[in-house]
Amino acid sequence: MVQKVFGVDLVTIVNLHGTVRPLVVGLIVSELERRGAYRTEGLYRENGDGSVIDKLKAQIDHSKYIGKR
């Protein structure tokens, strides 16, 4: 069983969850939309703070996210 999300082959993740895209993608897009971030030009082109990104990835990898739909 896969124990994390990041660094795992996309085919493995979508097969595990039975989805067409990784669930984390939907979670991230939903959160950005909830915050109104779609109004920000270039949002998807700008790099975030590396340490913040690493913390978020670790939180997702160590949560009960795996296997949930």
Phi, psi and omega in degrees: 000140180286132183252006178209175181249309184283137181087004178257141179307134182301322180298319178298315181296311182292325176294320179299318183267351181065038182237171178268346175215156179301137180304326181298329178296314177297319179298316181293314179298317178300317180294319178297318178293320179300324181275359180075020184292342179296346177279351183268117181293132176078013183307316184281356180259347183266139177283143175269178177292122184303319181290325177292318179298315179299319179295317179296317179298318179295320179298318179291315181297330184258006179270184176272021179298318185302128176086352178273154176237000000 
